[in-house]
Amino acid sequence: MEKVTITCLNDGRDYTLPMGSPLSAIAPRTVTDDRTGKEYPVLAALVDHKVKSLDYQVFFPHSVAFIGFNHPEGRRSYNRSLCFLAQRAARTLFPDKKFKINHSLPSGLYCKFRAEHVADEDIMALREEMRNLVARDLPFTQKTLRSDEAQALFRSQKQPLKAALQESLGTFFCQVYYLDGVADNFYGPLVPSTGLLNVFDLMPFHHGFCLQYPSEEDITRTIPRLKQKKLTVTLKEYGYWCKATGVVSVGALNKRLNEGGAVSLINLCEARQERGYAELADKVHAVRDRVKIVFLAGPSSSGKTSSSLRLAQQCMVKEMNPKVIELDNYFVARDRTPKDANGNYDFEALEAMDLELLGKHLNTLLAGGEVELPRYDFKQGKPFFEGKMMRLEENDILVMEGIHALDPAMVPSVDQSRIYRIYASALTSLKLDENCCISTTDNRLLRRMVRDNRVRGITPEETLQRWPSVRRGENHYIFPFQENADSQFNTALLYELPLLRYYAEPLLRRILPSSPAYAEAVRLLRFLEYIVPLNPSEIAAIPPTSIMREFIGGQTL
């Protein structure tokens, strides 16, 4: 029998295996995180930097790194498997009900049964059934089906969105996973068996429940529960909008584009968003006798800059005079900038800002006084004062955007009743299918990669490698405060993923297999393959005031 040599990067050893052997033949039970020294159960593997399940068969020499929940791809494998576990338990207990995973939440995934309220006792029963499946340690197995066979299978299981997606792709074959006799497909590998999914919880939420997965900081516990009522209302409204347009899934979106409906969809989405900014200005106008400051916050690439400019335009329509102060100009000098655990400058920490000066300036402006605005020179790492003065007149409204704008600790000395806070983010409710929602994080990552490559000279590889640090900052400084917003604004557009595929796909293909960012590039490329791209003539129809022009160029705001 022919042999193949596999280099294991975890222990530096070479293993000789019969061709066709699964990775599980040499997989250790645990891996150690180099940064923290903690041990994690092995969930998947990176084969030449491409994520694979442990049943992946080797026929050629490879370098292999086994990964656990400490790795982003390990977490995704765990969470995908947990979704299948929840679906299998729901089919056992409630075979006549249609189980759906609607969208992501700060604490997990929002799940429900179609058109039905989920009672507390049903949630308890579902949790117990999931624990029974974990105790049985059932394997997740794969099978390749013809696309027409897979479509028929999904329709028989009352999963029309899965069937529609496969039909819209036009592929010949489809990978299908099985768990305890139930079939489903996912867009990445699963863990070997249910026995590894021993940390989860179900939290009653809205009309359904939140499926909580382990915390990155402590895998023995689930993600802490966060307030998310306002966020849920925003996502629910967007879900209604998707339903009204007939575009609730990627399959439906692909169909619309394949039928030549891209330009009409672009026009419709832009009209809705413009109306949203007008309604936001109406809310600010309604409290103009009290409010003189508008703070706008949001995570990376949520469109904060464009949103502040478009809001300012709509405020002018309401006969208010917006003035803008950039919070970035209130950074402290470099020698006062705090550092993170790795000794790097932490520009996202609240302490990186000159809070005392900011509070003093805002109070002076609110009292009718005049201030000299700073300009921060990022190359020299210090602020300068160049005689730029500002005063707030009767109809003036101050608009400021920045990541800390929802944190009350940013300006504790300022009268909070004079401030109106807005949270903006790309909160898509679009789904790949019934049980696979699109990550709003991936949506923003693609936005950032396209913009940074175009404007800031940052390579796609650098963007992908920096993203985990950006996400840690968001989790610490932004998401805990999003419920403090007086209004939440959704910057997502139904046509943006087809748009971003056009720009992001060639950037991602530049990343070499030897790069540490290659696994993430491959994952994003595989995701984008499910989406029909816009063509140049359709992209030309995007108006110059669109929020997407902030990322692809051509904006005239």
C-alpha positions as CSV (number, residue, x, y, z in Angstrom):
1,M,0.0,0.0,0.0
2,E,1.3,3.4,-1.0
3,K,2.2,5.8,1.9
4,V,2.0,9.6,2.3
5,T,4.0,11.8,4.7
6,I,2.1,14.3,6.8
7,T,4.0,17.0,8.8
8,C,2.2,17.9,12.0
9,L,2.9,21.5,12.9
10,N,1.7,21.1,16.5
11,D,4.5,18.8,17.5
12,G,6.9,19.2,14.5
13,R,6.9,15.5,13.7
14,D,6.4,13.7,10.3
15,Y,3.9,10.9,10.2
16,T,3.8,8.3,7.5
17,L,0.2,7.0,6.7
18,P,-1.4,4.8,4.1
19,M,-2.9,6.9,1.3
20,G,-6.6,7.8,2.0
21,S,-6.2,7.8,5.8
22,P,-8.3,10.3,7.7
23,L,-6.6,13.1,9.7
24,S,-8.1,11.6,12.8
25,A,-5.5,8.8,12.6
26,I,-2.8,11.2,13.9
27,A,-5.0,13.9,15.6
28,P,-4.1,14.6,19.3
29,R,-6.9,14.8,21.8
30,T,-6.0,18.4,22.7
31,V,-3.9,21.3,21.5
32,T,-2.1,24.0,23.5
33,D,-2.6,27.7,22.9
34,D,0.9,29.2,22.5
35,R,-0.3,32.6,23.8
36,T,-2.2,31.4,27.0
37,G,-0.8,27.9,27.6
38,K,-4.4,26.6,27.9
39,E,-5.4,23.3,26.4
40,Y,-8.4,22.8,24.0
41,P,-10.0,19.7,22.5
42,V,-9.1,19.3,18.8
43,L,-12.1,20.2,16.6
44,A,-10.7,20.5,13.1
45,A,-7.5,21.0,11.2
46,L,-5.7,23.4,8.9
47,V,-4.3,21.4,5.9
48,D,-1.9,23.6,4.1
49,H,-3.7,26.5,5.7
50,K,-7.2,25.3,4.5
51,V,-9.7,24.3,7.2
52,K,-10.8,20.6,7.0
53,S,-12.8,18.2,9.2
54,L,-10.9,15.4,10.9
55,D,-12.4,12.8,8.6
56,Y,-10.5,14.5,5.7
57,Q,-8.6,11.8,3.8
58,V,-5.0,12.5,2.8
59,F,-3.6,11.3,-0.6
60,F,-0.7,13.7,-0.9
61,P,2.0,15.2,1.5
62,H,0.6,18.0,3.6
63,S,1.5,20.2,6.5
64,V,-1.3,20.0,9.1
65,A,-2.1,22.1,12.2
66,F,-4.8,20.7,14.5
67,I,-7.0,23.4,16.0
68,G,-9.5,23.9,18.8
69,F,-11.9,26.5,20.0
70,N,-9.0,28.9,20.5
71,H,-8.7,29.3,16.7
72,P,-11.4,31.2,14.7
73,E,-11.9,28.2,12.4
74,G,-12.3,25.9,15.4
75,R,-15.0,28.2,16.8
76,R,-16.8,28.2,13.5
77,S,-16.7,24.4,13.3
78,Y,-18.1,24.2,16.9
79,N,-20.9,26.7,16.3
80,R,-21.9,25.2,13.0
81,S,-22.1,21.8,14.7
82,L,-24.1,23.3,17.5
83,C,-26.7,24.6,15.0
84,F,-27.1,21.1,13.6
85,L,-27.4,19.7,17.1
86,A,-30.2,22.1,17.9
87,Q,-31.9,21.3,14.6
88,R,-31.7,17.5,15.2
89,A,-33.2,18.0,18.7
90,A,-36.0,20.2,17.3
91,R,-36.9,17.6,14.7
92,T,-37.1,14.9,17.4
93,L,-39.3,16.9,19.8
94,F,-41.3,19.0,17.3
95,P,-41.4,17.1,14.0
96,D,-44.3,19.2,12.6
97,K,-42.7,22.6,13.4
98,K,-40.3,24.4,11.1
99,F,-37.1,25.3,13.0
100,K,-35.2,28.4,11.9
101,I,-32.0,30.2,12.9
102,N,-32.9,33.8,12.1
103,H,-29.8,35.9,12.8
104,S,-26.9,36.5,15.1
105,L,-27.1,38.3,18.4
106,P,-24.4,39.6,20.8
107,S,-25.0,36.5,23.0
108,G,-25.4,33.9,20.3
109,L,-28.0,33.0,17.6
110,Y,-31.7,33.9,17.6
111,C,-33.7,30.7,16.9
112,K,-37.5,30.1,16.7
113,F,-40.2,28.0,15.1
114,R,-41.9,29.6,12.2
115,A,-44.9,31.8,13.2
116,E,-45.0,30.3,16.7
117,H,-44.0,31.6,20.1
118,V,-41.7,29.1,21.8
119,A,-42.8,28.4,25.4
120,D,-40.4,28.1,28.3
121,E,-41.2,24.4,28.8
122,D,-40.4,23.8,25.1
123,I,-37.0,25.5,25.5
124,M,-36.3,23.3,28.6
125,A,-37.2,20.2,26.7
126,L,-35.1,21.2,23.7
127,R,-32.1,21.9,25.9
128,E,-32.4,18.5,27.6
129,E,-32.7,16.7,24.2
130,M,-29.6,18.4,23.0
131,R,-27.8,17.3,26.1
132,N,-28.9,13.7,25.4
133,L,-27.5,13.9,21.9
134,V,-24.2,15.2,23.4
135,A,-24.1,12.3,25.9
136,R,-24.6,9.8,23.0
137,D,-21.5,11.2,21.3
138,L,-23.0,10.7,17.8
139,P,-20.8,11.2,14.7
140,F,-21.3,13.9,12.1
141,T,-20.8,12.2,8.7
142,Q,-20.5,13.5,5.1
143,K,-21.9,12.4,1.8
144,T,-21.7,13.8,-1.7
145,L,-25.0,14.1,-3.5
146,R,-26.0,15.2,-6.9
147,S,-27.4,18.7,-6.8
148,D,-30.8,17.6,-7.9
149,E,-30.8,14.9,-5.3
150,A,-29.9,17.4,-2.6
151,Q,-32.6,19.8,-3.7
152,A,-35.2,17.1,-3.5
153,L,-33.9,16.0,-0.1
154,F,-34.1,19.6,1.3
155,R,-37.6,20.1,-0.1
156,S,-38.8,16.9,1.5
157,Q,-37.4,18.2,4.8
158,K,-39.3,21.5,4.3
159,Q,-36.2,23.5,3.7
160,P,-37.0,25.4,0.5
161,L,-34.3,28.1,1.1
162,K,-31.6,25.4,1.0
163,A,-33.1,23.9,-2.2
164,A,-33.4,27.4,-3.8
165,L,-29.8,28.2,-3.0
166,Q,-28.5,25.0,-4.6
167,E,-30.6,25.6,-7.6
168,S,-29.3,29.2,-8.0
169,L,-25.7,28.0,-7.9
170,G,-26.0,25.6,-10.9
171,T,-23.4,23.2,-9.4
172,F,-23.5,19.5,-10.1
173,F,-22.8,18.1,-6.6
174,C,-23.4,19.1,-3.0
175,Q,-21.8,18.0,0.3
176,V,-24.4,16.9,2.8
177,Y,-23.9,16.2,6.5
178,Y,-25.8,13.6,8.5
179,L,-26.5,13.4,12.2
180,D,-28.6,10.5,13.6
181,G,-30.4,10.0,10.3
182,V,-31.1,13.7,9.6
183,A,-29.5,15.5,6.7
184,D,-28.3,19.1,6.3
185,N,-25.6,21.0,4.6
186,F,-23.3,23.7,6.1
187,Y,-20.7,26.0,4.6
188,G,-17.6,24.6,6.4
189,P,-16.5,21.6,8.3
190,L,-18.2,20.2,11.5
191,V,-16.6,18.7,14.5
192,P,-16.2,14.9,14.6
193,S,-19.1,14.1,17.0
194,T,-21.7,15.6,19.3
195,G,-19.7,14.6,22.4
196,L,-17.5,17.7,21.9
197,L,-20.4,20.1,22.1
198,N,-20.8,20.0,25.8
199,V,-20.9,23.8,26.4
200,F,-24.0,25.6,25.2
201,D,-27.2,27.0,26.6
202,L,-30.7,28.1,25.4
203,M,-31.9,31.5,26.7
204,P,-35.6,32.5,26.3
205,F,-35.6,35.5,24.0
206,H,-38.3,37.4,22.2
207,H,-40.6,34.9,20.5
208,G,-37.9,32.2,20.5
209,F,-34.6,31.6,22.2
210,C,-30.9,32.5,21.9
211,L,-28.6,29.6,21.2
212,Q,-25.5,30.5,23.2
213,Y,-22.1,29.0,22.5
214,P,-18.9,29.1,24.5
215,S,-17.1,32.3,25.4
216,E,-13.7,32.8,23.7
217,E,-12.2,33.8,27.0
218,D,-13.5,30.8,29.0
219,I,-14.7,27.8,26.9
220,T,-16.3,26.2,30.0
221,R,-18.9,28.9,30.1
222,T,-21.3,30.4,27.5
223,I,-21.1,34.0,26.3
224,P,-22.3,36.4,28.9
225,R,-25.9,37.6,28.4
226,L,-26.1,41.1,27.0
227,K,-29.1,43.5,26.7
228,Q,-30.2,43.3,23.0
229,K,-33.8,44.5,22.9
230,K,-33.1,47.5,20.7
231,L,-30.8,45.5,18.4
232,T,-33.5,42.9,18.0
233,V,-36.1,45.4,17.0
234,T,-33.7,46.8,14.3
235,L,-33.0,43.3,12.9
236,K,-36.7,42.4,13.0
237,E,-37.6,45.5,11.0
238,Y,-34.9,44.6,8.5
239,G,-36.3,41.1,8.3
240,Y,-39.7,42.5,7.5
241,W,-38.1,44.6,4.8
242,C,-36.4,41.6,3.2
243,K,-39.7,39.7,3.3
244,A,-41.6,42.6,1.6
245,T,-39.0,42.7,-1.2
246,G,-39.1,38.9,-1.6
247,V,-35.4,38.7,-0.9
248,V,-35.1,36.7,2.3
249,S,-32.2,34.5,1.3
250,V,-29.2,34.3,-0.9
251,G,-31.0,32.0,-3.2
252,A,-33.8,34.5,-3.7
253,L,-31.2,37.3,-4.2
254,N,-29.3,35.3,-6.8
255,K,-32.5,34.6,-8.6
256,R,-33.4,38.3,-8.7
257,L,-29.9,39.2,-10.1
258,N,-30.0,36.4,-12.6
259,E,-33.3,37.7,-13.9
260,G,-31.8,41.2,-14.5
261,G,-33.3,42.9,-11.4
262,A,-30.1,44.3,-10.0
263,V,-30.6,48.0,-10.8
264,S,-34.2,48.1,-9.6
265,L,-33.1,46.4,-6.3
266,I,-30.2,49.0,-5.9
267,N,-32.7,51.9,-6.5
268,L,-35.2,50.4,-4.0
269,C,-32.5,49.8,-1.3
270,E,-31.1,53.3,-1.7
271,A,-34.6,54.9,-1.5
272,R,-35.3,53.0,1.7
273,Q,-32.0,54.0,3.3
274,E,-32.4,57.7,2.4
275,R,-35.8,57.6,4.0
276,G,-34.2,56.1,7.1
277,Y,-31.7,59.0,7.4
278,A,-34.6,61.4,7.0
279,E,-36.5,59.7,9.8
280,L,-33.4,59.9,12.0
281,A,-33.1,63.6,11.3
282,D,-36.8,64.0,12.3
283,K,-36.0,62.4,15.6
284,V,-33.2,64.8,16.3
285,H,-35.3,67.7,15.2
286,A,-38.0,66.7,17.6
287,V,-35.7,67.1,20.6
288,R,-33.8,70.2,19.2
289,D,-34.9,72.4,22.2
290,R,-32.9,70.1,24.5
291,V,-30.3,68.4,22.4
292,K,-27.3,70.1,20.9
293,I,-24.9,67.1,20.4
294,V,-25.4,64.0,18.3
295,F,-23.0,61.1,19.0
296,L,-22.8,58.4,16.4
297,A,-21.0,55.1,17.2
298,G,-20.6,51.8,15.5
299,P,-18.2,48.9,14.8
300,S,-15.5,49.0,12.1
301,S,-16.8,49.5,8.6
302,S,-20.3,50.1,9.7
303,G,-20.5,53.3,7.6
304,K,-20.2,55.8,10.4
305,T,-18.6,58.5,8.3
306,S,-21.1,58.3,5.5
307,S,-24.0,58.0,8.0
308,S,-22.9,61.2,9.9
309,L,-22.6,63.1,6.5
310,R,-26.0,61.9,5.3
311,L,-27.6,62.6,8.7
312,A,-26.1,66.1,8.5
313,Q,-27.7,66.6,5.1
314,Q,-31.1,65.6,6.4
315,C,-30.6,67.9,9.4
316,M,-30.1,70.8,7.0
317,V,-33.3,69.8,5.2
318,K,-35.0,70.3,8.7
319,E,-33.4,73.8,8.9
320,M,-30.8,72.7,11.4
321,N,-27.1,73.6,10.9
322,P,-24.9,70.6,11.5
323,K,-21.3,71.1,12.6
324,V,-18.9,68.2,12.8
325,I,-16.1,67.5,15.3
326,E,-13.9,64.4,14.6
327,L,-13.3,62.5,17.9
328,D,-10.1,61.2,16.4
329,N,-8.6,64.7,16.9
330,Y,-8.9,64.2,20.7
331,F,-6.3,61.4,21.0
332,V,-3.7,62.0,23.7
333,A,0.0,62.3,22.7
334,R,1.7,59.1,21.8
335,D,3.7,58.9,25.1
336,R,0.4,58.9,27.0
337,T,-1.3,56.3,24.8
338,P,-2.1,53.1,26.8
339,K,-0.7,49.7,25.7
340,D,-2.4,46.3,25.4
341,A,-1.3,43.0,26.9
342,N,1.2,42.5,24.0
343,G,2.9,45.9,24.6
344,N,1.3,47.5,21.5
345,Y,-0.4,50.9,21.5
346,D,-4.1,50.4,22.2
347,F,-5.7,53.2,20.2
348,E,-9.1,51.8,20.8
349,A,-9.0,52.1,24.6
350,L,-11.0,54.9,26.1
351,E,-7.9,56.2,27.8
352,A,-6.3,56.8,24.4
353,M,-8.5,59.9,24.2
354,D,-8.1,63.2,26.0
355,L,-11.4,63.0,27.9
356,E,-10.7,66.0,30.1
357,L,-10.2,68.3,27.1
358,L,-13.2,66.8,25.2
359,G,-15.5,67.3,28.2
360,K,-14.2,70.9,28.7
361,H,-14.8,71.8,25.1
362,L,-18.3,70.3,25.0
363,N,-19.4,72.1,28.2
364,T,-18.0,75.4,26.8
365,L,-19.9,74.9,23.6
366,L,-23.1,74.1,25.4
367,A,-22.7,77.2,27.5
368,G,-22.5,79.3,24.4
369,G,-18.7,79.8,24.5
370,E,-16.0,79.4,21.8
371,V,-13.3,76.7,21.7
372,E,-10.2,76.1,19.7
373,L,-10.4,72.7,18.1
374,P,-7.3,70.4,18.0
375,R,-5.9,68.6,15.0
376,Y,-4.2,65.3,15.7
377,D,-1.1,64.5,13.6
378,F,-0.9,60.7,13.5
379,K,2.6,60.7,12.0
380,Q,4.0,62.8,14.9
381,G,1.7,61.3,17.4
382,K,0.5,64.5,19.1
383,P,-2.3,67.1,18.8
384,F,-1.8,70.7,17.4
385,F,-3.8,73.8,17.8
386,E,-3.9,75.9,14.6
387,G,-6.5,78.6,15.4
388,K,-9.6,76.7,14.2
389,M,-12.4,78.1,16.4
390,M,-16.0,76.8,16.9
391,R,-19.1,78.2,18.6
392,L,-22.6,76.7,18.6
393,E,-25.3,79.2,17.4
394,E,-29.1,78.8,17.9
395,N,-29.8,76.4,15.0
396,D,-26.5,74.6,15.2
397,I,-26.3,70.9,16.0
398,L,-22.9,69.2,16.8
399,V,-22.4,65.8,15.1
400,M,-19.6,63.6,16.4
401,E,-18.8,60.0,15.4
402,G,-16.4,57.5,17.1
403,I,-16.2,54.1,18.6
404,H,-16.7,55.4,22.2
405,A,-19.7,57.6,21.5
406,L,-22.2,55.4,23.3
407,D,-20.0,55.0,26.5
408,P,-21.2,57.4,29.2
409,A,-17.7,57.3,30.6
410,M,-16.4,59.3,27.6
411,V,-17.9,62.6,28.8
412,P,-19.2,62.1,32.3
413,S,-19.0,65.8,33.1
414,V,-21.4,66.7,30.3
415,D,-25.1,67.0,30.8
416,Q,-26.3,63.7,29.2
417,S,-29.7,65.1,28.5
418,R,-28.1,67.4,25.9
419,I,-26.8,64.4,23.9
420,Y,-28.6,62.2,21.4
421,R,-26.9,58.9,20.7
422,I,-27.1,56.8,17.6
423,Y,-25.7,53.3,17.0
424,A,-25.0,52.4,13.3
425,S,-24.1,49.0,12.0
426,A,-24.5,46.7,9.0
427,L,-27.1,44.4,10.6
428,T,-28.1,42.1,7.7
429,S,-30.9,39.6,8.2
430,L,-30.2,37.9,4.9
431,K,-29.7,34.2,5.2
432,L,-27.9,31.5,3.2
433,D,-30.8,29.2,4.2
434,E,-33.1,28.2,7.1
435,N,-30.2,27.3,9.5
436,C,-27.3,29.4,8.2
437,C,-27.5,33.1,8.7
438,I,-24.9,35.5,7.2
439,S,-22.4,36.9,9.6
440,T,-22.7,40.7,10.0
441,T,-19.0,40.5,11.0
442,D,-18.0,39.0,7.6
443,N,-20.0,41.7,5.9
444,R,-18.1,44.4,7.6
445,L,-14.8,42.6,7.1
446,L,-15.3,42.6,3.3
447,R,-16.3,46.3,3.4
448,R,-13.1,47.1,5.3
449,M,-10.8,45.1,3.1
450,V,-12.1,46.7,-0.1
451,R,-11.9,50.3,1.4
452,D,-8.5,49.8,3.1
453,N,-6.9,48.4,0.0
454,R,-8.3,51.3,-2.1
455,V,-7.7,54.3,0.3
456,R,-5.1,53.3,2.8
457,G,-2.8,51.1,0.9
458,I,-3.4,48.2,3.3
459,T,-3.2,44.8,1.7
460,P,-6.0,42.3,2.1
461,E,-3.6,40.0,4.0
462,E,-2.9,42.8,6.5
463,T,-6.6,43.5,6.9
464,L,-7.4,39.8,7.7
465,Q,-4.5,39.6,10.2
466,R,-5.6,42.7,12.0
467,W,-9.2,41.8,12.1
468,P,-9.1,39.7,15.4
469,S,-7.6,42.7,17.2
470,V,-10.3,44.9,15.8
471,R,-13.0,42.4,16.9
472,R,-11.5,42.3,20.5
473,G,-11.8,46.1,20.6
474,E,-15.4,46.0,19.4
475,N,-16.3,43.4,22.0
476,H,-14.8,45.5,24.7
477,Y,-15.5,49.1,23.8
478,I,-18.6,49.1,21.5
479,F,-21.0,46.2,21.8
480,P,-21.6,46.4,25.6
481,F,-22.9,49.9,25.1
482,Q,-25.1,49.6,22.0
483,E,-28.3,49.5,24.0
484,N,-27.4,53.0,25.3
485,A,-28.4,54.4,21.9
486,D,-31.5,56.5,21.5
487,S,-31.8,55.2,18.0
488,Q,-30.2,52.4,16.1
489,F,-29.6,52.6,12.3
490,N,-29.0,49.7,10.0
491,T,-26.6,50.5,7.2
492,A,-26.9,47.1,5.5
493,L,-28.1,47.0,1.9
494,L,-29.5,43.9,0.2
495,Y,-27.3,44.3,-2.9
496,E,-24.0,44.9,-1.1
497,L,-22.7,41.3,-0.9
498,P,-23.0,40.9,-4.7
499,L,-21.2,44.2,-5.0
500,L,-18.5,43.3,-2.5
501,R,-17.9,40.0,-4.3
502,Y,-17.0,41.9,-7.4
503,Y,-14.3,43.9,-5.5
504,A,-13.2,41.5,-2.8
505,E,-12.8,38.3,-4.8
506,P,-9.7,39.3,-6.8
507,L,-8.1,40.8,-3.6
508,L,-8.6,37.6,-1.7
509,R,-7.1,35.5,-4.5
510,R,-3.8,37.5,-4.2
511,I,-3.2,35.9,-0.8
512,L,-0.6,33.1,-1.1
513,P,-1.1,29.6,0.3
514,S,2.0,30.2,2.5
515,S,0.3,33.2,4.2
516,P,-1.1,32.8,7.8
517,A,-4.2,34.7,6.4
518,Y,-4.8,32.0,3.7
519,A,-7.3,30.0,5.6
520,E,-9.4,33.0,6.2
521,A,-9.1,34.1,2.6
522,V,-10.2,30.6,1.4
523,R,-13.2,30.7,3.8
524,L,-14.4,34.1,2.5
525,L,-13.9,33.0,-1.1
526,R,-16.0,29.9,-0.5
527,F,-18.7,32.0,1.1
528,L,-18.6,34.5,-1.8
529,E,-19.0,31.6,-4.3
530,Y,-22.6,31.3,-3.1
531,I,-23.4,34.8,-4.2
532,V,-23.9,36.1,-7.8
533,P,-21.8,39.2,-8.3
534,L,-22.9,42.5,-9.8
535,N,-21.4,43.5,-13.1
536,P,-19.8,46.9,-13.9
537,S,-22.9,48.4,-15.6
538,E,-25.0,47.5,-12.5
539,I,-22.4,48.9,-10.2
540,A,-22.6,52.2,-12.1
541,A,-26.2,52.6,-11.0
542,I,-25.1,53.0,-7.4
543,P,-25.6,56.7,-6.6
544,P,-22.6,58.8,-5.5
545,T,-24.2,59.5,-2.1
546,S,-24.5,55.8,-1.3
547,I,-22.9,54.5,1.8
548,M,-21.3,51.8,-0.3
549,R,-19.4,54.5,-2.2
550,E,-17.4,55.0,1.1
551,F,-15.9,51.6,0.4
552,I,-15.7,51.2,-3.4
553,G,-15.1,54.9,-4.2
554,G,-16.9,57.6,-6.1
555,Q,-18.7,59.2,-3.2
556,T,-19.6,62.9,-3.5
557,L,-20.7,63.6,0.1
